[in-house]
Amino acid sequence: MKKQRVLLGMSGGVDSSVAGYLLHEQGYEVVGVTMKVWPQDCISRAEDKCCGPQAVADARGVAHSLGIPHYVVDEADQFEQTVINYFASEYQAGRTPNPCVMCNEKLKFGNLWGKAQALDCDYIATGHYTIIEHHAHRAVLRKGIDPRKDQSYFLFSLRQPQLRRALTPLGKMLKPQIREIAHSLGMKVADKVDSQEICFVPGNDYKAFLRSHLGENEFHRGEIYDVDGNFVGRHEGIELFTIGQRKGLPGGSMRPRYVVDLDAQTNRVIVGDADDLICDEFEVDRINWIVPENATEDIDLTVKIRYNHPGTSATVTPLKHNRVRIHLHEPQRAVTPGQAAVFYDDDVVIGGGWICRQTTAVLA
């Protein structure tokens, strides 16, 4: 019987490297591929970046040690169009983007499938810490068992065809186990530090990146007001602010000020007290339902409003036009437009979407 062939996305890190070994041990014929995603104007082509040249060298070295073929595919143009431009335009619209979700949906489990087909592969695999179960007529996305590394949040937007052809062999393992395997195999990347930043933003300084990518003339300057409508000051660009931000705001207030709203129509930044950040209801659009494939009635679920959020109980009410209303059973701080809200039933990802600007504040 012909072995099933899998195209493994290799970033040059320890996770995808060990994923290759595990897949090989499970009987798959593994083909490694690294996406070249650094466009010519990317200012983050450092050696430690997953979008940098060193990543290609590390991935190629691991592939050689595992005895699997390795290819490099140039996705720089697509990365700039679908990830970097999205990243910049969301800030210009007064929203806070999540580029990792977009990269997974559009590139890693999107465009890469065409390369997989060209190489006669049956699946795409990655080093994500999440569990994908394959059933007869559908795939189920679950949290990875390592609570500190679970990445199911970043895969909520994958459709059933994408999930059914995806493999994530690390989902049932803990990070220390991964490094132990890498050490036992003598992998040079065994102790490689995990990236904690957006891959194309050096030093996690998104403001400097936007200045480089957009140019100062593309920033939308405007005014700062408090929640009562009082003029506070002027700002150098709505792109430089996010909900919940405290630094970089004018002084002169008896209490700490926070960004509580961004109005891209007027280029206004609205500031208020910490209490003004508290929210118990908001809407989410562009919903992707995984299970069930289209919810029609109210359902109580756990909702994560950002990646590092622990999740909170909420009632999810389906609306028209692929939207839902979220009613949080316990109000939360800094519900941020542009971020993903992902819905869970225990450890199963039910679906998710993108938080809209319209939020209802609950003043303490």
Residue pairs with C-beta under 8 A, 6 or more apart in sequence:
3 27
3 28
3 29
4 27
4 28
4 29
4 122
4 123
5 28
5 29
5 30
5 31
5 119
5 120
5 121
5 122
5 123
6 23
6 28
6 29
6 30
6 31
6 121
6 122
6 123
6 124
6 125
6 167
7 31
7 33
7 112
7 115
7 116
7 119
7 121
7 123
7 124
7 125
8 16
8 19
8 20
8 23
8 30
8 31
8 32
8 33
8 68
8 124
8 125
8 126
9 16
9 33
9 34
9 35
9 108
9 112
9 124
9 125
9 126
9 127
10 16
10 17
10 20
10 32
10 33
10 34
10 59
10 62
10 63
10 70
11 34
11 50
11 55
11 59
11 127
12 34
12 50
12 54
12 55
12 56
12 57
12 58
12 59
12 62
12 189
12 192
13 50
13 55
13 58
13 127
13 189
13 192
13 194
13 195
14 178
14 179
14 182
14 187
14 189
14 190
14 191
14 192
14 194
15 127
15 128
15 129
15 170
15 178
15 194
16 59
16 126
16 127
17 58
17 59
17 62
17 127
17 182
17 187
17 189
18 127
18 170
18 178
18 181
18 182
18 187
19 125
19 126
19 127
19 168
19 169
19 170
20 30
20 32
20 62
20 63
20 66
20 68
21 66
21 181
21 185
22 169
22 170
22 181
23 30
23 125
23 167
23 169
24 30
24 66
24 68
26 169
28 123
28 167
30 66
30 68
30 125
31 68
31 69
31 70
31 71
31 119
31 121
32 59
32 62
32 63
32 66
32 68
32 69
32 70
32 71
33 70
33 71
33 72
33 73
33 112
33 115
34 55
34 56
34 59
34 60
34 70
34 71
34 72
34 73
35 72
35 73
35 75
35 79
35 107
35 108
35 112
36 56
36 72
36 73
36 74
36 75
36 76
37 51
37 75
37 76
37 79
37 83
37 107
37 199
37 200
38 44
38 45
38 49
38 51
38 52
38 53
38 76
38 200
39 76
39 77
39 79
39 80
39 84
40 76
41 212
41 213
42 51
42 84
42 200
43 202
43 209
43 212
44 51
44 52
44 199
44 200
44 201
44 202
44 209
45 51
45 52
45 53
46 52
46 202
47 53
47 54
48 54
48 193
48 195
49 55
49 195
49 199
49 200
49 202
50 195
50 199
51 79
51 199
51 200
56 72
58 188
58 189
58 192
59 70
60 70
61 188
62 187
62 188
62 189
63 69
63 70
64 70
65 185
65 186
65 187
71 115
71 119
73 112
73 115
75 107
75 111
75 112
78 106
78 107
78 111
79 103
79 107
82 102
82 103
82 106
82 107
83 99
83 102
83 103
83 106
83 107
83 200
84 99
84 200
84 213
86 97
86 99
86 102
87 97
87 99
87 198
88 210
88 213
88 214
88 239
90 96
90 97
90 338
91 97
91 206
91 210
91 238
91 239
92 214
92 218
92 220
92 238
92 239
92 264
93 264
93 338
94 238
94 262
94 263
94 264
94 337
94 357
95 262
95 336
95 337
95 338
95 357
96 242
96 243
96 336
96 337
96 338
96 339
97 338
98 154
98 307
98 338
98 339
98 340
99 198
99 200
100 154
100 198
101 154
101 155
101 156
101 157
101 340
104 154
104 155
104 157
104 158
105 157
105 158
105 162
108 124
108 126
109 124
109 126
109 155
109 158
109 162
109 166
110 162
112 124
113 124
113 162
113 165
116 123
116 124
116 165
122 165
123 165
123 166
123 167
124 165
124 166
124 167
125 166
125 167
125 168
125 169
126 166
126 167
126 168
127 168
127 170
128 144
128 151
128 154
128 155
128 168
128 170
128 171
129 144
129 146
129 149
129 150
129 151
129 168
129 170
129 171
129 173
129 175
130 141
130 142
130 143
130 144
130 150
130 151
130 152
130 155
130 168
130 171
131 141
131 142
131 143
131 144
131 145
131 152
131 168
131 171
131 172
132 139
132 140
132 141
132 142
132 163
132 166
132 167
132 168
132 171
133 139
133 140
133 142
134 164
138 160
138 164
138 291
138 293
139 160
139 163
139 164
139 166
139 290
140 290
140 291
140 348
141 152
141 155
141 156
141 158
141 163
141 290
141 348
141 349
142 152
142 171
142 347
142 348
142 349
143 150
143 152
143 344
143 347
143 349
144 150
144 151
144 152
144 168
144 170
144 171
144 172
145 171
145 172
145 173
145 174
146 173
146 174
146 175
148 175
149 174
149 175
152 342
152 349
153 304
153 307
153 340
153 342
153 352
154 307
155 163
155 349
156 288
156 290
156 340
156 342
156 349
156 351
156 352
157 288
157 340
157 352
158 166
158 288
158 290
159 288
160 290
160 293
163 290
170 178
179 190
179 191
182 189
182 190
183 190
196 204
197 203
197 204
198 204
198 206
200 209
201 209
202 208
202 209
207 239
207 240
210 219
210 239
210 240
211 219
214 239
219 236
219 237
219 238
219 239
219 240
220 237
220 238
220 239
220 264
220 267
221 234
221 235
221 236
221 237
221 267
222 234
222 235
222 238
222 266
222 267
222 268
222 269
223 231
223 232
223 233
223 234
223 235
223 267
223 268
223 269
224 231
224 232
224 233
224 234
224 235
224 249
224 250
224 268
224 269
224 270
224 271
225 231
225 232
225 268
225 269
225 270
225 271
226 232
226 257
226 270
226 271
226 272
227 260
227 270
227 271
227 272
227 276
232 249
232 250
232 257
232 271
233 250
235 241
235 269
238 262
238 264
238 267
238 268
238 269
240 248
241 248
241 259
241 262
241 269
242 259
242 262
242 336
243 259
243 260
243 261
243 262
243 277
243 334
243 335
243 336
243 337
244 258
244 259
244 277
244 333
244 334
244 336
245 258
245 259
246 256
246 257
246 258
246 259
249 257
249 258
249 259
249 271
250 257
255 273
256 273
256 274
257 271
257 272
257 273
258 271
258 272
258 273
258 274
258 276
258 277
259 269
259 270
259 271
260 270
260 271
260 272
260 276
260 277
260 361
261 269
261 270
261 357
261 359
262 268
262 269
262 270
262 337
262 357
263 269
263 270
274 333
275 363
275 364
276 361
276 363
277 333
277 334
277 361
278 331
278 332
278 333
278 361
278 362
278 363
278 364
279 328
279 331
279 332
279 333
279 335
279 359
279 360
279 361
279 362
280 327
280 328
280 331
280 332
280 360
280 362
281 325
281 326
281 327
281 328
281 359
281 360
282 325
282 326
282 335
282 341
282 355
282 356
282 358
282 359
282 360
283 319
283 323
283 324
283 325
283 326
283 355
283 356
283 358
284 323
284 324
284 325
284 326
284 341
284 352
284 353
284 354
284 355
284 356
285 321
285 322
285 323
285 353
285 354
285 356
286 322
286 353
286 354
287 322
287 323
287 324
287 351
287 352
287 353
288 351
288 352
288 353
289 295
289 350
289 351
290 349
290 350
290 351
291 348
291 350
291 351
292 350
295 316
295 318
295 324
295 350
295 351
296 318
297 318
298 315
298 316
298 317
298 318
299 315
299 316
299 350
300 313
300 314
300 315
300 316
301 313
301 314
301 316
301 343
301 344
301 345
301 350
302 311
302 312
302 313
302 314
302 343
302 344
302 345
302 346
303 311
303 312
303 313
303 314
303 316
303 326
303 328
303 341
303 342
303 343
303 344
304 310
304 311
304 341
304 342
304 344
305 312
305 332
305 335
305 336
305 339
305 341
305 355
306 336
306 339
306 340
309 332
311 344
312 328
312 329
312 330
312 332
313 328
313 329
313 330
314 326
314 327
314 328
314 329
315 326
315 327
315 329
316 324
316 325
316 326
316 343
317 324
317 325
317 326
317 327
318 324
319 325
322 353
323 353
323 356
324 353
326 341
331 362
335 355
335 359
336 355
337 355
337 356
337 357
337 359
338 354
338 355
339 354
339 355
340 352
340 353
340 354
340 355
341 352
341 353
341 354
341 355
342 349
342 351
342 352
343 349
343 350
343 351
343 352
344 350
